[in-house]
């Protein structure tokens, strides 16, 4: 597999991980019916970003790092890969922790200080968030360990290189432009 193809796969992998986390964090993770004495029953729900507020930030950071995977090279790309892996691992941990925190999030978010316990179980969106984190973790490890096998940006994005030797043969077009810059007419001979 070519280095360019590996680079595209790394970009897509990190972006997919970030998108999965963002999508899952915006979905309803749990719904429960609350029975308050003297009032009709009401339905309450919480989304992933209420259960685990760090998930959207992790998803956005991964999307930004997807671009950094392309722009970086050498040791910086290894560092970017390690950071992607770290954020992916944090997203997995947050999703798993969120699965167990749904009931307390329902109670705190919808009922507040009424001290009425609300019990709910997480639906499958926590799994989607954990899967996004796992994808980012694995791709980040791959980038960190194999950054030398990934293609780099083209030379047109590199800073200009200094001329190698003062006695090197000058390009006639460059000489003509330099003469014009000095106020001379290069056609006068």
Secondary structure, 3 states (H helix, E strand, C coil): CCHHHHHHHHHHHHHHHHHHHHHHHCCEEEEEEECCCCCCCEEEEEEHHHHCCHHHHHHHHHHHHHHHHHHCCCHHHHHHHHHHHHHHHHHHHHHHHHHHCHHHHHHHHHHHHHCCCCCCCCCCHHHHHHHHHHHHHHHHHHHHHCHHHCCCCCHHHCCCCCCCCCCCCCCHHHHHHHHHHCCCCCCCC
